Amino acid sequence: MSSQDLSDPSEQPAADLSNLQIGEFLLLRRLGSGGMADVYLAEQKSLGRQVAVKVLKNSVSGSTEILLKRFEQEARAAGGLSHPNLVQIITTGREDDISYIVQEYVPGLNLSQWMKKNGHPDYGTGLKWMQQIASALRAASEAGIVHRDVKPENIMVTRSGVAKVTDFGLAQLNQPSSPRMNLTQVGTTMGTPWYMSPEQIQGEKLDYRSDQYSLGVTCYHMFAGQPPFPGKNAVTVAVQHLKEEPKSLRSLRADLPIEICQVIHRMMKKKPVERFQSPDELETALQKLNSIPVNSRLLNESDFWTRLLHSSPDLRKLGLATCALLAISFVAGRRIERPITIPKSDKSSEETVSTESSAIRQYAVAMLQPHRSAAWEAVIANFPDTPEANLAELRLGLTLMSGLVPDNEAALKVFTEVRDKSSLIPEKQYLVLLGMLGRAYALKELERSEDYAAAVTEIRDTLPRNQQTFELDESKLELDLDRAPDELRRFCHRILDE
């Protein structure tokens, strides 16, 4: 668990309990604060491991002893679950007037933060997360547990790209005594209106199908970039959940296979009887999506430009350059038919790439043909010592590794050059780490185990660390990795998880 899964980050935190010992847990630092609890990174002394400790605020935990006991009972039930896609509840306890829950600590981002940083995921990644979350909810359902608060903020994405559901049982804590929810209580932990099922809004008895509805809304948001009912207040959103149909997901993401859109819309049916009736039925439907032909998984035009903008060293300039190119083509009444030289059969013409007027435009041309080494070499040769050229060198190394006949030795040479020449320039220190990551990646593919082990050690010694505690500076690392190609970012997280 991490600070990202709190229910209402806008709430003011209580007194800082850092350095306080609660049972066998030493609270190291506060990760965040929500409407009902503060979350701390802690050390479990007996096992010497890091955990997350959620300390309930006195204003909540001391209000009704019955509600607290109900919460603790449900937390214990969730703690009995063991599933790779659930954030594990370790224990609950109370010391003096402090009530707390101890959970697995998951460094990473919640799904909401991931989407804000990366945009919507590609089809394959999104489907994988749907399957993982559905599997986690099945395990909970088999144990008789209904989550009641499935939403992007309660889904953690680990550094290795695994989805984990968190905060089981938390939604019961602030449940009102009346059978219907108080629609003015925006953000309370009995559920978030933007993702709640119609039956939960009406205070009816809930089962697995309510969580399925909330997962469907979450998946719609994940792929569309917005929830199906983005109202301005809880009352408006609740009415929409009860009365209105969501806009077709297919109309927002024409690149998605129609089959996955159909699954998500069925999950969001108003009546529980019209949804998938069991976890197994939903998981079967999701598994069938693995057989969708590859061509239907290709990115649409908007997906491409999203990736292009994220990968460029100057997003605004690249976006303006791209829009300018499209606008000129439209006004002229014709397509831009020769952005690059069309490859011919002889080797010399295959290596020819037109020279553009700026590094940004040259980089954009390369992104249109990312698996062509000559395109990246053109950026490096035509615009040396530019941020675009720096990124193009990394892209070139990865392209050499991913060809039909991978040239890992050439890639190793490229990454080594990036590392070595960047080490002398202070403003390019982030390229030193990225070059090291590329070298380790190539060495792993070359199966040079001793060299690979030495490269990993070099990476660990280079990772940014807090000068006082010598702990990994995750914010600085993420800043460095933000400039890296996705392959190197994922490879770095795999190394950290080893």
Secondary structure in CASP SS format (residue, H / E / C, confidence):
PFRMAT SS
TARGET T0000
AUTHOR 0000-0000-0000
METHOD secondary structure of the structure
MODEL  1
M C 1.00
S C 1.00
S H 1.00
Q H 1.00
D H 1.00
L C 1.00
S C 1.00
D C 1.00
P C 1.00
S C 1.00
E C 1.00
Q C 1.00
P C 1.00
A C 1.00
A C 1.00
D C 1.00
L C 1.00
S C 1.00
N C 1.00
L C 1.00
Q E 1.00
I E 1.00
G C 1.00
E C 1.00
F E 1.00
L E 1.00
L E 1.00
L E 1.00
R E 1.00
R E 1.00
L E 1.00
G E 1.00
S E 1.00
G C 1.00
G C 1.00
M C 1.00
A E 1.00
D E 1.00
V E 1.00
Y E 1.00
L E 1.00
A E 1.00
E E 1.00
Q E 1.00
K C 1.00
S C 1.00
L C 1.00
G C 1.00
R E 1.00
Q E 1.00
V E 1.00
A E 1.00
V E 1.00
K E 1.00
V E 1.00
L E 1.00
K C 1.00
N H 1.00
S H 1.00
V H 1.00
S H 1.00
G C 1.00
S C 1.00
T C 1.00
E H 1.00
I H 1.00
L H 1.00
L H 1.00
K H 1.00
R H 1.00
F H 1.00
E H 1.00
Q H 1.00
E H 1.00
A H 1.00
R H 1.00
A H 1.00
A H 1.00
G H 1.00
G C 1.00
L C 1.00
S C 1.00
H C 1.00
P C 1.00
N C 1.00
L E 1.00
V C 1.00
Q C 1.00
I E 1.00
I E 1.00
T E 1.00
T E 1.00
G E 1.00
R E 1.00
E E 1.00
D C 1.00
D C 1.00
I E 1.00
S E 1.00
Y E 1.00
I E 1.00
V E 1.00
Q E 1.00
E E 1.00
Y C 1.00
V C 1.00
P C 1.00
G E 1.00
L E 1.00
N E 1.00
L H 1.00
S H 1.00
Q H 1.00
W H 1.00
M H 1.00
K H 1.00
K H 1.00
N H 1.00
G C 1.00
H C 1.00
P C 1.00
D C 1.00
Y H 1.00
G H 1.00
T H 1.00
G H 1.00
L H 1.00
K H 1.00
W H 1.00
M H 1.00
Q H 1.00
Q H 1.00
I H 1.00
A H 1.00
S H 1.00
A H 1.00
L H 1.00
R H 1.00
A H 1.00
A H 1.00
S H 1.00
E H 1.00
A C 1.00
G C 1.00
I C 1.00
V C 1.00
H C 1.00
R C 1.00
D C 1.00
V C 1.00
K C 1.00
P H 1.00
E H 1.00
N H 1.00
I E 1.00
M E 1.00
V E 1.00
T E 1.00
R C 1.00
S C 1.00
G C 1.00
V C 1.00
A E 1.00
K E 1.00
V E 1.00
T C 1.00
D C 1.00
F C 1.00
G C 1.00
L H 1.00
A H 1.00
Q H 1.00
L C 1.00
N C 1.00
Q C 1.00
P C 1.00
S C 1.00
S C 1.00
P C 1.00
R C 1.00
M C 1.00
N C 1.00
L C 1.00
T C 1.00
Q C 1.00
V C 1.00
G C 1.00
T C 1.00
T C 1.00
M C 1.00
G C 1.00
T C 1.00
P H 1.00
W H 1.00
Y H 1.00
M C 1.00
S C 1.00
P H 1.00
E H 1.00
Q H 1.00
I H 1.00
Q C 1.00
G C 1.00
E C 1.00
K C 1.00
L C 1.00
D C 1.00
Y H 1.00
R H 1.00
S H 1.00
D H 1.00
Q H 1.00
Y H 1.00
S H 1.00
L H 1.00
G H 1.00
V H 1.00
T H 1.00
C H 1.00
Y H 1.00
H H 1.00
M H 1.00
F H 1.00
A H 1.00
G C 1.00
Q C 1.00
P C 1.00
P C 1.00
F C 1.00
P C 1.00
G C 1.00
K C 1.00
N C 1.00
A H 1.00
V H 1.00
T H 1.00
V H 1.00
A H 1.00
V H 1.00
Q H 1.00
H H 1.00
L H 1.00
K H 1.00
E C 1.00
E C 1.00
P C 1.00
K C 1.00
S C 1.00
L H 1.00
R H 1.00
S H 1.00
L H 1.00
R C 1.00
A C 1.00
D C 1.00
L C 1.00
P C 1.00
I H 1.00
E H 1.00
I H 1.00
C H 1.00
Q H 1.00
V H 1.00
I H 1.00
H H 1.00
R H 1.00
M H 1.00
M C 1.00
K C 1.00
K C 1.00
K C 1.00
P H 1.00
V H 1.00
E H 1.00
R C 1.00
F C 1.00
Q C 1.00
S C 1.00
P H 1.00
D H 1.00
E H 1.00
L H 1.00
E H 1.00
T H 1.00
A H 1.00
L H 1.00
Q H 1.00
K H 1.00
L H 1.00
N H 1.00
S H 1.00
I C 1.00
P C 1.00
V H 1.00
N H 1.00
S H 1.00
R H 1.00
L C 1.00
L C 1.00
N C 1.00
E H 1.00
S H 1.00
D H 1.00
F H 1.00
W H 1.00
T H 1.00
R H 1.00
L H 1.00
L H 1.00
H H 1.00
S H 1.00
S C 1.00
P C 1.00
D C 1.00
L H 1.00
R H 1.00
K H 1.00
L H 1.00
G H 1.00
L H 1.00
A H 1.00
T H 1.00
C H 1.00
A H 1.00
L H 1.00
L H 1.00
A H 1.00
I H 1.00
S H 1.00
F H 1.00
V H 1.00
A H 1.00
G C 1.00
R C 1.00
R C 1.00
I C 1.00
E C 1.00
R C 1.00
P C 1.00
I C 1.00
T C 1.00
I C 1.00
P C 1.00
K C 1.00
S C 1.00
D C 1.00
K H 1.00
S H 1.00
S H 1.00
E H 1.00
E C 1.00
T C 1.00
V C 1.00
S C 1.00
T C 1.00
E C 1.00
S C 1.00
S C 1.00
A H 1.00
I H 1.00
R H 1.00
Q H 1.00
Y H 1.00
A H 1.00
V H 1.00
A H 1.00
M H 1.00
L C 1.00
Q C 1.00
P C 1.00
H C 1.00
R C 1.00
S H 1.00
A H 1.00
A H 1.00
W H 1.00
E H 1.00
A H 1.00
V H 1.00
I H 1.00
A H 1.00
N H 1.00
F C 1.00
P C 1.00
D C 1.00
T C 1.00
P H 1.00
E H 1.00
A H 1.00
N H 1.00
L H 1.00
A H 1.00
E H 1.00
L H 1.00
R H 1.00
L H 1.00
G H 1.00
L H 1.00
T H 1.00
L H 1.00
M H 1.00
S H 1.00
G C 1.00
L C 1.00
V C 1.00
P C 1.00
D C 1.00
N H 1.00
E H 1.00
A H 1.00
A H 1.00
L H 1.00
K H 1.00
V H 1.00
F H 1.00
T H 1.00
E H 1.00
V H 1.00
R H 1.00
D H 1.00
K H 1.00
S H 1.00
S C 1.00
L C 1.00
I C 1.00
P H 1.00
E H 1.00
K H 1.00
Q H 1.00
Y H 1.00
L H 1.00
V H 1.00
L H 1.00
L H 1.00
G H 1.00
M H 1.00
L H 1.00
G H 1.00
R H 1.00
A H 1.00
Y H 1.00
A H 1.00
L H 1.00
K H 1.00
E H 1.00
L C 1.00
E C 1.00
R C 1.00
S H 1.00
E H 1.00
D H 1.00
Y H 1.00
A H 1.00
A H 1.00
A H 1.00
V H 1.00
T H 1.00
E H 1.00
I H 1.00
R H 1.00
D H 1.00
T H 1.00
L C 1.00
P C 1.00
R E 1.00
N C 1.00
Q C 1.00
Q C 1.00
T C 1.00
F C 1.00
E C 1.00
L E 1.00
D C 1.00
E H 1.00
S H 1.00
K H 1.00
L H 1.00
E H 1.00
L H 1.00
D H 1.00
L H 1.00
D C 1.00
R C 1.00
A C 1.00
P C 1.00
D H 1.00
E H 1.00
L H 1.00
R H 1.00
R H 1.00
F H 1.00
C H 1.00
H H 1.00
R H 1.00
I H 1.00
L H 1.00
D H 1.00
E C 1.00
END
